[in-house]
Amino acid sequence: MLVLDGIQKVYGENEENPVEALKDINLDIKKGEIFGVVGYSGAGKSSLIRCVNLLEKPTSGKVEINGKALTNLSPKELRTERKKIGMIFQQFNLLHSKTAFGNVAMPLILEGYSKQAIEEKVTELLSFVGLEDKANHYPEQLSGGQKQRIGIARSLATDPHLLLCDEATSSLDPDTTNSVLDLLKQVRDELGITILLITHEMNVIRDICDRVAVLDAGVIVEQDSIINLFTEPKTTIARSFVRTILNDALPEATLRKISQKGTLHSVFRILYKGEYANNPLLSDVAKKFSVDVNVIHGTITELQGEPFGNIIVAFNGQQSEINNAVDYIKGQKVTIKEVVPDGI
């Protein structure tokens, strides 16, 4: 549905010190997918999303939506295609002199829709986002979450097939963030709209996205499904993002204890997925093998509605018994890896 092929963006390319914000970006986003791009400030996230609708023209590379290369279009043709690309922003970008109704109606007014058509469409969209009773309210009379819902309704006015979300929840509190994310899932599920979402918040990626790309210094360093990224992050930056959700950084006192030779024989990380997160695995290990099991850390969260467990354990005992316990765990369709303190 959306293909980015070799996208490069250089600012000031004719100046003495050009800045290469994006380097050979390649993405293939499927229809109906919610695809996340996560990265720290300065990683190039905003440049990337602005290159999708050509608010920033890529220095090189191709942007293709539904088989049509936007980078090859004339200005008039591009304006037509942009009508099918909605966008919502961190700071809402509402017109303060317009009511909620007027803000949602603006794209339709600019397109020359009739008064009746505008009335019907805006009423429908306000109902969809749950704010039909706020039609005559001005932005200053709305909460942050309500403003973002109006922004989403406005972005849907021209029936887009792609919705771009630029840090759409960064200004919201956790409860409001969850309600906005639920609305975005509703946009995808009920309207079939593909969503590209950029954020620095890993909880947003966890809660809504099907796949994710990790952006660092203008380069996509990792790209995978949510479950694979959480289970097997391959890069240091991906592991740091995952850790913000798993909260498994251990206290210094615990790390020193683990580091003492002979204190704890072997330390492992065990990752559960789906139904296996509810199995009494460690209890079974303690019963079946002559090993002492010490749980150092443990969390269970949800990924795409399925339980996901992350436990760090220490096994004490004969090495042969520890090896047997590890082999048993591997046979239970969970992931287990030996770790060292600086790798935890």
C-alpha positions in Angstrom: 0.0 0.0 0.0 2.8 2.4 1.0 6.3 1.8 -0.3 9.3 4.0 0.6 12.2 3.0 -1.7 15.7 4.4 -1.0 14.4 7.6 0.6 17.2 10.1 1.4 16.6 13.6 2.8 19.4 16.1 3.0 18.9 19.6 4.4 21.1 22.3 3.0 22.7 20.0 0.4 24.2 23.0 -1.4 25.6 24.5 1.7 28.9 23.9 3.4 27.6 21.7 6.2 24.6 19.7 4.8 22.6 17.5 7.2 21.6 14.1 6.1 18.3 13.5 8.0 17.3 10.2 6.3 19.5 7.6 4.8 18.2 4.9 2.4 14.9 4.4 4.1 13.0 1.3 2.8 9.5 0.4 4.0 6.7 -1.7 2.6 3.5 -1.1 4.6 0.5 -3.3 3.8 -3.1 -2.1 3.4 -5.0 -2.0 6.7 -1.8 -2.2 8.8 -0.9 0.0 11.7 2.8 0.5 11.2 4.9 2.3 13.9 8.2 4.1 13.6 9.9 4.7 16.9 13.0 6.7 17.6 14.4 9.3 20.0 14.3 13.0 19.3 16.5 13.9 16.3 16.3 10.4 14.8 14.5 11.7 11.7 10.9 10.7 12.5 9.3 13.9 11.5 11.3 14.2 8.3 10.3 10.7 7.4 6.5 11.3 7.8 6.7 14.6 6.0 8.4 12.9 3.1 5.5 10.5 2.8 3.1 13.2 1.7 5.9 15.3 0.2 5.5 18.2 2.5 9.3 17.6 2.4 10.5 16.5 -1.0 13.0 13.6 -0.6 16.5 14.3 -2.0 16.4 10.9 -3.6 14.2 7.8 -3.6 10.6 7.0 -4.3 7.3 7.3 -2.4 4.6 5.0 -3.8 1.0 4.8 -2.6 -1.3 2.2 -4.1 1.1 1.7 -6.9 1.4 5.4 -7.8 4.7 7.1 -7.4 4.0 10.5 -5.7 7.6 11.6 -6.4 6.8 11.5 -10.2 3.6 13.6 -10.0 3.0 17.1 -11.2 2.1 19.7 -8.5 -1.6 19.5 -9.6 -1.6 15.7 -9.5 0.1 15.7 -6.1 -2.5 18.0 -4.6 -5.2 15.5 -5.8 -3.3 12.5 -4.2 -2.8 14.4 -0.9 -6.5 14.5 -0.4 -6.4 10.8 0.3 -3.7 11.2 2.9 -4.9 12.3 6.3 -2.6 13.7 9.0 -2.9 14.3 12.7 -0.4 16.2 14.8 1.0 16.4 18.3 -0.3 19.9 18.9 -3.7 19.3 17.2 -3.4 22.3 14.8 -7.0 23.3 15.2 -8.3 26.7 14.1 -9.1 28.5 17.3 -11.6 30.8 15.6 -13.7 27.8 14.4 -16.0 25.5 16.3 -15.4 21.7 16.4 -17.9 21.5 13.5 -16.1 24.2 11.6 -12.7 22.6 12.0 -14.0 19.2 10.7 -15.8 20.9 7.9 -12.8 22.9 6.7 -11.4 20.3 4.3 -14.9 19.9 2.8 -15.4 23.6 2.4 -12.1 23.9 0.6 -13.2 21.1 -1.8 -16.4 22.9 -2.6 -18.9 20.4 -1.0 -22.5 21.5 -0.7 -23.8 22.8 2.6 -26.0 19.7 3.0 -23.2 17.3 2.2 -20.9 19.1 4.7 -23.6 18.9 7.4 -24.1 15.2 6.8 -20.4 14.3 6.7 -19.4 16.4 9.7 -22.2 15.1 11.8 -21.3 11.5 10.9 -17.6 12.1 11.8 -18.3 13.8 15.1 -20.5 10.9 16.0 -17.8 8.5 14.9 -15.3 10.1 17.3 -17.9 10.4 20.1 -18.1 14.2 20.1 -21.4 15.0 18.5 -22.4 17.0 21.6 -19.3 19.2 21.2 -20.1 20.4 17.6 -20.5 24.1 18.7 -17.6 24.1 21.1 -14.5 26.0 20.3 -11.0 24.4 20.8 -10.4 26.4 24.1 -13.5 24.7 25.5 -12.2 21.2 24.8 -9.8 18.9 26.6 -6.6 17.7 25.0 -8.1 14.3 24.2 -11.2 16.0 22.7 -9.0 18.3 20.6 -7.2 15.2 19.2 -10.5 13.5 18.4 -11.6 16.5 16.5 -8.2 16.4 14.7 -8.8 12.8 13.8 -12.4 13.6 12.6 -11.0 16.4 10.4 -8.3 14.1 8.9 -11.1 11.6 7.9 -13.2 14.2 6.2 -11.9 13.5 2.7 -12.1 9.7 3.1 -8.4 9.1 3.1 -6.8 5.6 2.5 -3.7 6.5 4.6 -3.5 8.3 7.9 -0.2 9.8 9.1 0.1 10.3 12.9 2.9 12.6 14.0 3.5 12.1 17.8 -0.3 12.1 18.1 -0.4 11.2 21.8 2.7 12.9 23.1 0.7 15.8 24.7 -1.8 13.5 26.3 -2.1 11.9 29.7 -2.0 8.0 29.9 -5.8 7.5 30.1 -6.5 9.9 27.3 -3.7 8.3 25.2 -5.4 5.0 25.6 -8.7 6.3 24.4 -7.1 8.0 21.4 -5.3 4.7 20.5 -8.6 2.8 20.8 -10.1 5.3 18.3 -7.2 4.8 15.9 -7.8 1.1 16.0 -11.4 1.7 15.3 -10.4 3.9 12.3 -8.4 0.9 11.0 -10.9 -1.8 11.8 -14.1 -0.1 10.7 -12.9 2.1 7.9 -10.0 0.0 6.6 -7.6 2.9 6.7 -3.8 2.2 6.8 -2.0 4.1 9.6 1.6 5.2 9.8 2.4 6.3 13.3 5.6 7.9 14.5 6.4 8.2 18.2 9.1 8.0 20.8 6.7 6.2 23.2 7.2 2.5 23.2 3.9 1.9 25.0 2.1 3.3 22.0 3.9 0.9 19.7 3.1 -2.0 22.0 -0.6 -1.1 22.3 -1.5 -0.4 18.7 1.0 -1.4 16.0 1.3 -4.5 13.9 4.9 -3.9 12.9 7.5 -1.4 13.9 10.7 0.1 12.5 13.3 1.5 14.8 14.9 4.7 13.5 18.3 6.0 14.7 20.2 8.9 13.2 18.2 8.7 10.0 18.7 5.0 9.5 16.2 2.1 10.1 18.3 -0.1 12.3 15.6 -2.8 12.9 12.2 -3.7 11.5 10.0 -6.5 12.7 6.6 -7.6 14.2 5.8 -6.3 17.7 6.1 -9.7 19.2 9.4 -10.4 17.6 10.9 -7.1 18.5 9.9 -7.6 22.2 11.2 -11.2 22.2 14.4 -10.8 20.2 15.5 -7.1 19.8 18.7 -7.2 17.8 20.1 -3.8 18.3 21.1 -1.8 21.4 18.6 1.0 20.7 15.7 -1.5 20.2 16.6 -3.2 23.5 16.6 0.2 25.2 13.1 0.9 23.9 11.8 -2.5 24.9 13.3 -2.1 28.3 11.1 1.0 28.9 8.1 -1.3 28.8 9.5 -4.4 30.5 11.1 -2.3 33.3 13.6 -5.0 33.9 16.7 -2.9 34.7 18.0 -4.4 37.9 19.2 -2.5 41.0 23.0 -2.2 41.5 22.9 -4.3 44.6 21.3 -7.2 42.7 23.8 -6.9 39.9 26.7 -7.1 42.4 25.2 -10.2 43.9 24.8 -11.8 40.5 28.4 -10.9 39.7 29.8 -12.7 42.7 31.3 -15.9 41.6 29.6 -18.9 43.0 26.7 -17.0 44.5 24.3 -17.7 41.8 25.3 -20.4 39.4 23.4 -19.4 36.2 21.2 -16.5 35.3 18.6 -16.7 32.5 16.0 -14.6 30.9 12.7 -16.5 30.1 10.2 -15.0 27.6 6.7 -16.3 27.5 4.2 -15.6 24.7 0.4 -16.1 24.5 -1.1 -18.9 26.4 2.3 -20.1 27.7 2.5 -17.0 29.9 0.0 -18.6 32.3 1.7 -22.0 32.6 3.3 -22.8 36.0 6.7 -23.3 34.3 9.1 -22.5 37.2 7.1 -24.5 39.7 7.4 -27.5 37.3 11.1 -27.0 37.0 11.6 -26.9 40.8 9.7 -30.1 41.1 11.3 -32.0 38.3 15.0 -31.0 38.7 17.4 -30.6 41.6 17.8 -26.9 41.1 17.0 -23.9 43.3 15.0 -21.3 41.4 15.4 -17.7 42.4 13.2 -15.2 40.5 15.2 -12.0 40.3 12.7 -10.0 38.2 9.4 -10.7 36.5 6.7 -8.8 34.6 3.7 -9.8 32.5 2.3 -7.3 30.0 0.1 -7.6 26.9 1.2 -7.4 23.2 -1.6 -7.2 20.7 -4.0 -8.5 23.4 -1.9 -11.5 24.3 0.0 -12.0 27.5 3.8 -11.6 27.3 6.0 -12.5 30.2 9.6 -11.5 30.9 11.3 -13.2 33.8 14.9 -13.2 35.0 15.8 -16.2 37.1 18.9 -17.7 38.7 19.4 -21.4 38.9 21.6 -23.0 41.6 22.6 -26.6 41.4 24.8 -29.1 39.5 25.5 -27.9 36.0 24.0 -31.1 34.6 20.7 -30.5 36.4 20.7 -26.9 35.2 21.3 -28.0 31.7 18.4 -30.5 32.0 16.1 -27.8 33.4 17.0 -25.5 30.5 16.3 -28.2 27.9 13.0 -28.8 29.5 12.1 -25.1 29.4 13.1 -25.0 25.7 10.6 -27.8 25.0 7.7 -25.7 26.5 7.6 -23.3 23.6 9.1 -20.4 25.5 12.4 -18.6 24.9 15.2 -19.0 27.4 18.7 -17.4 27.2 21.6 -17.3 29.6 22.5 -13.7 30.5 25.4 -12.0 32.2 24.8 -9.0 34.4 25.7 -6.3 31.8 23.5 -8.1 29.3 20.4 -8.1 31.5 
